[in-house]
């Protein structure tokens, strides 16, 4: 065991050393290459200024030991080269740095020589007459640098091997020491490793399991208490919401029964009774829908649905209401197929659009947009209505919560529409984004997972 630990530590240390050396050399090589390229660009700027002022006379008697200067005309022919006879040189129009300089005014490239022992850096600049001035310089490759530094690298390598062996011996002895002094009669007294104490590990595992179970029970208890609190609040809210229209219906009916209503007002009172009863019907329907959603919508059928077509149906249903309110209701988008529950998807679109119409202004707009993306399908409903105050935005999806209670009742809202949207979105594993500014309008975006079924809650 000691030998195995010793070999492992040595191999890891050597691997880290070699990797670090290679990484450092690569980074430094790239860094100094960038510095040389920057110097080459600077020298090119100076040469370009001289060439533009003096023309061909600038190159007469020009000597540059560390740089190679090449002057190319607009057609790619070499006019001057500091190291070769320009007359026998090939056309340079297809060189990368020349093409970039002609296109953008400046070009750079780096190429290895055929021997793979050096690399050339090129920098080119387009002059005012359309010709191109190029400077180049040679640079050693990483391979040649390593060969040149072979002696110091070997010394450092030997030092690293020596240190690795020294530390490996000490660490391997320290790791094995608790095992060598283990008392088999009293294994717990030695404080050995957990790997050789199956009993302690078993006890520790059981304790952790008990702790997890205790935490899970506490979490379930808290969830049950929260659910009970929600149930109480829901029951109280339902009682209150049903009590108000019932009292109105009873009051109007009592007046009609007592004969205290004028003959011309009887139709008005009957209309109010009908309106309040319809409000109760909508409230009961929404409560039933929420109850089914709370149970996970297990009795609903999942199917492939075109969300754009579903949105078109909802918009068509709400168009008369929008026209009566003087509101423009428009649908845009594209075919967007997802896997979901058709009734719930329709309910999401209908409730969002219905709220956008109800809480809008005369002459306002409601825009519905359906978009199919690579991994999701988005439904966006935007309006130019009254907006939602910032302090109210985190509560609008609560049951029976209304921002403007008087307006909500005036337009016939039950206070459950957005709660149904929230629960239907959860069942589809969708995410809801709300953007609203008081007095300017509201935008709600629902993002559904695209493709196959996201799974049922």
C-alpha positions in Angstrom: 0.0 0.0 0.0 2.9 2.4 0.8 4.5 1.7 -2.6 1.2 2.4 -4.4 0.6 5.7 -2.5 4.3 6.6 -3.2 3.9 6.0 -7.0 0.6 7.8 -7.2 2.0 10.9 -5.5 5.1 10.9 -7.7 3.1 10.5 -10.9 0.6 13.3 -9.9 3.5 15.7 -9.0 5.3 15.0 -12.2 2.1 15.4 -14.3 1.3 18.7 -12.6 4.9 19.9 -13.2 4.8 19.0 -16.9 1.4 20.4 -17.4 2.3 23.7 -15.6 5.5 24.0 -17.6 3.7 23.5 -20.9 1.0 25.9 -20.0 3.4 28.6 -18.8 5.5 28.3 -21.9 2.5 28.4 -24.1 1.1 31.5 -22.4 4.5 33.3 -22.4 5.1 32.4 -26.0 1.7 33.9 -27.0 2.3 37.0 -24.9 5.7 37.7 -26.4 4.3 37.0 -29.9 1.7 39.7 -29.3 4.4 42.1 -28.2 6.5 41.4 -31.3 3.4 41.8 -33.4 2.7 45.2 -31.8 6.3 46.3 -32.4 6.0 45.2 -36.0 2.8 47.2 -36.4 4.5 50.3 -34.9 7.5 50.0 -37.3 5.1 49.5 -40.2 3.3 52.8 -39.3 6.6 54.7 -39.4 7.7 53.1 -42.7 4.2 53.8 -44.2 4.5 57.5 -43.3 7.9 57.7 -45.0 6.7 55.8 -48.1 3.7 58.0 -48.5 5.8 61.2 -48.2 8.8 60.1 -50.4 7.3 57.4 -52.6 9.8 55.1 -54.3 12.7 57.2 -53.1 12.1 56.1 -49.6 13.3 52.6 -50.4 16.6 53.7 -52.0 19.5 52.5 -49.7 17.0 51.2 -47.1 18.5 48.6 -44.8 16.5 46.7 -42.1 18.4 43.8 -40.4 15.5 42.5 -38.3 12.6 43.2 -40.6 11.8 42.4 -44.2 10.1 45.2 -46.1 7.9 44.5 -49.2 6.1 47.0 -51.3 3.2 45.7 -53.4 1.2 47.6 -56.0 -2.6 47.5 -56.3 -2.4 44.5 -58.7 -0.3 42.4 -56.3 3.0 42.8 -58.1 6.1 43.3 -55.9 7.7 46.7 -56.4 10.4 46.4 -53.8 11.6 43.7 -51.4 14.5 44.3 -49.0 15.7 40.6 -49.1 14.9 39.4 -52.6 14.8 40.6 -56.2 11.3 41.9 -56.7 11.3 41.1 -60.4 11.3 37.4 -59.8 8.8 37.3 -57.0 5.3 35.9 -57.4 2.1 37.9 -57.2 1.2 38.7 -53.6 -2.5 39.5 -54.1 -3.7 36.3 -52.5 -1.7 36.6 -49.3 -3.9 36.9 -46.2 -2.4 40.1 -44.8 -2.5 41.7 -48.3 -6.2 40.9 -48.8 -7.1 42.2 -45.3 -5.0 45.4 -45.9 -6.7 46.1 -49.2 -10.2 45.5 -47.6 -9.8 47.2 -44.3 -6.6 49.2 -44.5 -4.6 46.9 -42.2 -3.9 43.2 -42.2 -2.0 40.7 -40.1 -1.0 37.1 -40.4 1.3 34.5 -38.9 2.8 31.6 -41.0 5.2 28.8 -40.2 8.1 28.1 -42.6 8.4 24.8 -44.4 11.1 23.6 -42.0 8.7 24.1 -39.0 11.7 25.7 -37.1 10.6 29.3 -37.3 7.4 31.4 -37.7 7.0 34.6 -39.7 4.9 37.5 -38.5 3.4 39.8 -41.1 1.8 43.2 -40.9 0.5 45.1 -44.0 -1.0 48.6 -44.5 -2.7 50.1 -47.5 -1.2 53.4 -48.7 -3.1 56.3 -50.2 -2.3 55.3 -53.8 -3.7 51.8 -53.3 -0.4 50.0 -52.9 0.4 48.0 -49.8 3.4 48.2 -47.6 4.3 45.0 -45.7 6.7 44.3 -42.9 7.6 40.8 -41.6 9.9 39.3 -39.0 11.0 35.8 -38.1 10.2 34.2 -34.7 11.4 31.0 -33.2 8.8 28.3 -32.7 8.0 26.8 -29.3 9.9 23.6 -30.4 13.1 25.5 -31.1 12.7 27.5 -27.8 12.4 24.2 -25.9 15.5 22.9 -27.6 17.4 26.1 -26.8 16.4 25.8 -23.1 17.0 22.1 -22.8 19.7 22.4 -20.1 17.8 24.6 -17.7 14.6 22.7 -18.3 16.4 19.4 -17.4 17.8 21.0 -14.2 14.4 22.1 -13.1 12.9 18.7 -14.0 15.5 16.9 -11.9 14.8 19.3 -9.0 11.1 18.7 -9.4 11.6 14.9 -9.4 13.8 15.0 -6.3 11.2 17.1 -4.4 8.4 14.9 -5.6 10.2 11.8 -4.3 10.9 13.5 -1.0 7.4 14.6 -0.4 5.9 11.3 -1.7 8.0 9.4 0.9 6.9 11.6 3.7 3.2 11.7 2.7 2.9 8.0 2.1 4.4 7.3 5.6 2.0 9.8 7.1 -1.0 8.3 5.4 -0.1 4.7 6.4 0.9 5.6 10.0 -2.7 5.4 11.4 -3.0 1.9 10.0 0.3 0.7 11.4 -0.6 1.9 15.0 -4.2 0.5 14.9 -5.0 -1.6 18.0 -7.3 -4.4 16.8 -8.6 -5.0 20.3 -9.7 -1.4 20.7 -10.2 -0.1 17.1 -12.1 3.0 18.2 -9.3 4.1 20.5 -6.8 4.5 17.6 -8.9 7.0 15.7 -8.3 5.2 12.4 -9.9 6.0 9.0 -13.6 5.6 8.5 -12.9 3.3 5.6 -11.8 0.6 8.0 -14.6 1.2 10.5 -17.7 -0.3 9.0 -19.6 -0.1 12.3 -19.0 3.6 12.6 -19.9 4.2 9.0 -23.1 2.2 9.4 -24.1 4.2 12.6 -23.3 7.4 10.8 -25.4 6.4 7.8 -28.3 5.5 10.1 -28.1 8.8 11.9 -28.0 10.8 8.7 -31.0 8.8 7.4 -32.9 9.6 10.6 -32.0 13.3 10.3 -33.2 13.3 6.7 -36.5 11.6 7.7 -36.9 14.1 10.5 -36.3 17.0 8.2 -38.7 15.5 5.7 -41.4 15.1 8.3 -40.9 18.6 9.5 -41.2 19.8 5.9 -44.4 17.8 5.4 -45.8 19.1 8.6 -45.1 22.7 7.5 -46.6 22.0 4.1 -49.7 20.6 5.7 -50.0 23.6 8.0 -49.6 25.9 5.1 -52.1 24.0 3.0 -54.6 24.1 5.9 -54.0 27.9 6.2 -54.6 28.3 2.5 -57.7 26.1 2.7 -59.1 28.3 5.5 -58.4 31.5 3.6 -59.8 30.0 0.4 -63.0 29.0 2.3 -63.4 32.4 3.8 -62.8 34.1 0.4 -65.3 31.8 -1.3 -67.9 32.5 1.3 -67.3 36.3 1.0 -67.4 36.2 -2.8 -70.6 34.2 -2.9 -72.3 36.1 -0.1 -72.1 39.5 -2.0 -74.0 38.4 -5.2 -76.4 36.3 -3.1 -77.3 39.3 -1.0 -77.9 41.4 -4.1 -80.1 38.7 -5.6 -82.1 38.3 -2.4 -82.5 42.1 -2.1 -83.7 42.5 -5.7 -86.0 39.5 -5.4 -87.5 40.7 -2.2 -88.3 44.1 -3.7 -89.9 42.4 -6.7 -91.9 40.1 -4.5 -93.2 42.9 -2.3 -94.4 44.8 -5.3 -92.4 47.9 -4.4 -90.8 48.1 -7.8 -92.4 50.2 -10.5 -93.5 48.3 -13.6 -90.9 49.9 -15.7 -88.1 49.0 -13.3 -88.9 45.3 -13.1 -86.9 44.5 -16.2 -83.9 46.4 -14.8 -84.1 44.5 -11.5 -84.4 41.2 -13.4 -81.3 42.1 -15.4 -79.4 42.8 -12.2 -80.5 39.5 -10.7 -79.4 37.7 -13.9 -76.0 39.6 -13.9 -75.3 38.6 -10.3 -76.3 35.0 -10.9 -74.0 34.8 -13.9 -71.3 36.2 -11.7 -71.9 33.4 -9.2 -71.8 30.8 -12.1 -68.5 32.1 -13.3 -67.1 32.1 -9.7 -68.3 28.5 -9.2 -66.8 27.4 -12.5 -63.5 29.0 -11.7 -63.5 27.4 -8.2 -64.1 24.0 -9.8 -61.3 24.6 -12.3 -58.9 25.6 -9.5 -59.8 22.5 -7.5 -59.0 20.3 -10.5 -55.7 22.0 -11.1 -54.8 21.6 -7.4 -55.3 17.8 -7.9 -52.7 17.9 -10.7 -55.2 17.9 -13.6 -55.0 14.1 -13.7 -58.3 13.7 -15.5 -57.3 16.0 -18.4 -56.0 14.6 -21.7 -52.6 15.6 -23.0 -52.1 16.1 -26.7 -50.1 18.0 -29.3 -51.4 21.5 -29.5 -50.7 24.5 -31.8 -50.6 27.4 -29.4 -51.1 29.9 -32.2 -54.4 28.2 -33.2 -55.5 28.1 -29.6 -54.7 31.8 -29.2 -56.6 32.6 -32.4 -59.7 30.9 -30.9 -59.4 32.8 -27.7 -58.9 36.1 -29.5 -61.9 35.4 -31.7 -64.1 34.8 -28.6 -63.0 38.0 -26.9 -63.1 40.2 -30.1 -66.8 41.3 -29.6 -66.1 42.3 -25.9 -63.0 44.2 -27.0 -64.9 46.0 -29.8 -67.7 47.0 -27.4 -65.0 48.5 -25.1 -63.3 50.3 -28.0 -60.1 48.3 -27.6 -58.0 46.9 -30.5 -57.2 43.2 -30.0 -54.6 41.8 -32.4 -52.8 38.4 -32.7 -49.4 38.0 -34.3 -47.0 35.1 -34.5 -46.5 31.7 -36.0 -47.3 28.1 -35.7 -46.0 26.9 -32.3 -46.5 23.2 -31.5 -46.2 21.9 -27.9 -47.4 19.0 -25.9 -50.0 20.0 -23.3 -53.6 20.0 -22.2 -55.7 21.9 -24.8 -58.3 23.1 -22.3 -55.7 24.6 -19.9 -53.7 26.2 -22.7 -56.9 27.9 -24.0 -57.7 29.0 -20.4 -54.3 30.6 -20.1 -54.7 32.6 -23.3 -58.3 33.5 -22.6 -57.7 34.7 -19.0 -54.7 36.8 -20.0 -56.4 38.4 -22.9 -59.6 38.9 -20.9 -57.8 40.7 -18.2 -55.9 42.8 -20.8 -59.3 43.9 -22.3 -61.1 44.5 -18.9 -58.3 46.5 -17.4 -57.6 48.6 -20.4 -58.6 52.1 -21.5 -61.0 53.2 -24.2 -59.0 53.3 -27.4 -56.3 51.1 -26.0 -54.6 48.1 -27.5 -54.0 44.4 -26.6 -51.3 42.6 -28.6 -51.0 38.8 -28.4 -47.8 37.3 -29.8 -47.0 33.5 -30.2 -43.4 32.5 -31.0 -41.7 29.1 -31.5 -38.1 29.0 -30.4 -35.6 26.1 -30.4 -36.3 24.9 -26.8 -39.5 26.8 -25.9 -42.7 28.3 -27.0 -43.6 31.7 -25.7 -47.0 33.5 -25.4 -46.8 37.2 -24.8 -49.9 39.3 -24.0 -49.3 43.1 -23.8 -51.8 45.9 -23.2 -51.8 49.7 -22.8 -54.1 49.6 -19.8 -53.9 50.9 -16.2 -50.9 48.9 -15.2 -50.0 47.3 -11.9 -48.3 49.1 -9.0 -44.8 47.7 -8.3 -45.8 46.8 -4.7 -48.8 44.8 -5.9 -47.0 42.8 -8.7 -45.9 39.9 -6.5 -49.4 39.2 -5.3 -51.6 39.3 -8.5 -51.4 35.5 -9.0 -53.0 34.9 -5.5 -56.5 33.7 -5.4 -59.2 36.4 -5.1 -56.5 39.1 -5.0 -57.5 42.2 -6.9 -55.4 45.3 -7.5 -58.4 47.5 -8.2 -61.3 45.8 -6.4 -64.0 48.3 -7.5 -63.0 48.1 -11.1 -62.7 44.3 -11.0 -66.2 43.8 -9.7 -67.5 46.4 -12.2 -66.2 44.4 -15.1 -67.3 41.1 -13.7 -64.0 39.7 -12.6 -63.9 36.8 -10.1 -60.3 37.3 -8.9 -59.3 33.8 -9.9 -58.3 34.2 -13.5 -54.6 34.8 -12.9 -54.5 32.1 -10.3 -55.8 29.7 -12.9 -53.1 30.9 -15.3 -50.4 30.3 -12.7 -51.6 26.7 -11.8 -52.0 25.8 -15.5 -48.5 27.1 -16.2 -47.1 25.0 -13.3 -48.7 21.9 -14.7 -47.1 22.6 -18.1 -43.7 23.4 -16.4 -44.0 26.9 -17.9 -42.4 30.0 -16.6 -44.3 33.4 -16.2 -42.7 36.8 -16.5 -44.5 40.0 -15.6 -43.6 43.5 -16.7 -45.9 46.3 -15.8 -45.8 50.0 -15.1 -48.6 51.8 -13.5 -50.5 54.0 -15.9 -48.7 52.6 -19.0 -49.7 49.0 -19.4 -48.8 45.4 -18.6 -47.0 42.6 -20.4 -47.2 38.9 -19.3 -45.0 36.3 -21.0 -45.5 32.6 -20.5 -42.7 30.3 -21.7 -43.5 26.6 -22.3 -41.0 23.8 -22.9 -41.1 22.8 -26.6 -41.2 19.3 -28.0 -42.3 16.3 -26.0 -44.3 16.2 -22.8 -42.6 17.9 -19.9 -44.1 15.4 -17.5 -47.3 15.6 -15.4 -47.4 17.1 -12.0 
